[in-house]
Amino acid sequence: MSSPTEELFERALGLQEPWQIIEVKFSEADQELNIYLDFAQGSRFKCPKCHRDNVPAYDTKEKTWRHLYFFQNRTYLHCPR
């Protein structure tokens, strides 16, 4: 179950199952927000290459993307890809 903070960001980002926020870190000193995403083990996705549905994820690596500002703070999304 998501915390109220995680639920707020899940809604703001428009996340859908199986994606979920697992952690939110904020550094006031750095004015930086880091949001960590993940999915449940066994989740299935649409293949980005062949477009087949219901394909299991494997061999993921964490990747980081810069997002637009949230509340005037630099924001980074971290998730397996």
C-alpha positions as CSV (number, residue, x, y, z in Angstrom):
1,M,0.0,0.0,0.0
2,S,1.3,3.4,-0.9
3,S,1.9,6.2,1.6
4,P,-0.1,9.5,1.0
5,T,3.1,11.0,-0.4
6,E,3.7,8.2,-2.8
7,E,0.0,8.2,-3.8
8,L,0.2,11.9,-4.6
9,F,3.2,11.4,-6.9
10,E,1.7,8.3,-8.5
11,R,-1.4,10.4,-9.5
12,A,0.7,13.4,-10.6
13,L,2.9,11.2,-12.8
14,G,-0.1,9.2,-14.1
15,L,1.4,5.9,-13.2
16,Q,-0.6,2.7,-14.0
17,E,-0.2,-0.9,-12.8
18,P,2.2,-2.5,-12.6
19,W,4.3,0.6,-11.9
20,Q,4.4,2.0,-8.4
21,I,6.5,4.4,-6.4
22,I,8.6,2.6,-3.8
23,E,10.5,5.6,-2.3
24,V,10.5,9.4,-2.4
25,K,13.5,11.4,-1.2
26,F,13.7,15.1,-0.9
27,S,16.7,17.2,-0.1
28,E,15.8,20.7,0.9
29,A,19.5,21.8,0.9
30,D,19.9,20.7,-2.7
31,Q,16.3,21.5,-3.7
32,E,16.1,18.1,-5.3
33,L,13.4,15.5,-5.4
34,N,14.2,11.8,-6.2
35,I,11.3,9.4,-7.0
36,Y,12.1,5.7,-7.2
37,L,9.7,3.5,-9.3
38,D,9.5,-0.2,-9.6
39,F,7.1,-3.0,-10.5
40,A,6.1,-6.2,-8.7
41,Q,8.1,-9.3,-9.5
42,G,6.4,-11.3,-12.2
43,S,4.8,-8.2,-13.9
44,R,4.3,-8.4,-17.6
45,F,4.6,-5.7,-20.2
46,K,4.2,-4.9,-23.9
47,C,7.4,-5.6,-25.8
48,P,8.9,-2.3,-27.1
49,K,10.4,-4.1,-30.1
50,C,7.9,-6.7,-31.3
51,H,4.8,-5.1,-29.6
52,R,3.7,-8.5,-28.2
53,D,1.6,-8.2,-25.0
54,N,2.1,-10.0,-21.7
55,V,5.9,-10.4,-21.9
56,P,7.8,-10.9,-18.6
57,A,10.5,-8.3,-17.7
58,Y,14.0,-9.6,-17.3
59,D,17.6,-8.2,-17.1
60,T,16.7,-4.7,-15.9
61,K,19.1,-2.0,-15.0
62,E,18.3,1.2,-13.0
63,K,18.1,4.3,-15.2
64,T,17.5,7.9,-14.2
65,W,15.6,10.6,-16.1
66,R,15.3,14.2,-15.3
67,H,11.7,15.2,-14.9
68,L,10.0,18.6,-15.0
69,Y,10.2,20.5,-11.7
70,F,7.9,19.5,-8.9
71,F,7.2,22.4,-6.5
72,Q,10.1,24.3,-8.0
73,N,12.6,21.5,-7.2
74,R,14.7,19.6,-9.6
75,T,13.1,16.1,-10.0
76,Y,14.7,12.8,-11.0
77,L,12.9,9.6,-11.7
78,H,14.8,6.3,-11.0
79,C,13.4,3.0,-12.3
80,P,14.4,-0.3,-13.8
81,R,14.5,-0.4,-17.6
